[in-house]
């Protein structure tokens, strides 16, 4: 490791355990660059770095009439009542990243698996006094073939975002949801502000909720959290999810952290170390 510019080597104790918790990108990156992954000489684990996925997000902007008196929410100087509500109850605009209106849209895309048909929208109160920003997020996109890839020439792992979801399905879902959103906004008196792009749509981006790159029960053992092929390296973070959850990734991480802590506590109890070789 490097600390303040000084490189040093840290070794585990004989009965030690390294828990990797770098997320859907950094965890597989660390494993691959440590010789753990598909076809590597260290530990061959064919699932490290595979199935990279994210929640796709796209932003849209609508006009707000001056009569609406819409003001941008000031997170730096929030209203006193919002501050007290957050301090006393943990609720209100300050419990998230600003005051938001959130809802769900079924984009009505023909698909056998109905769980994919759900797009979240959330409304930023205002970009300024004359514009409202609305975001569409596909909560459970169909996974593509995104991956964290090791460059053999440099020994460094890089991310391939190009196919982290099914592009056509994602575009159709967000387009359908947008038409529903646009109709409702314009009926309420907020006309859509077209972009300068050919189809009037902003690009689809990742929401920075990557996961799936050390999938449970393939890359790692869900009962012990151990990376398969190793008995002293465990993973507990968003990389172990098999597919995107239908809730915000933060809630998924909280649940995994609590359960993972119990697994590690039980499995690495001193009384169990002698039985480890039998697993």
Order of alpha helices (4+ residues) and beta strands (2+ residues): beta-beta-beta-alpha-beta-beta-beta-alpha-beta-beta-beta-beta-beta-alpha-beta-beta-alpha-alpha
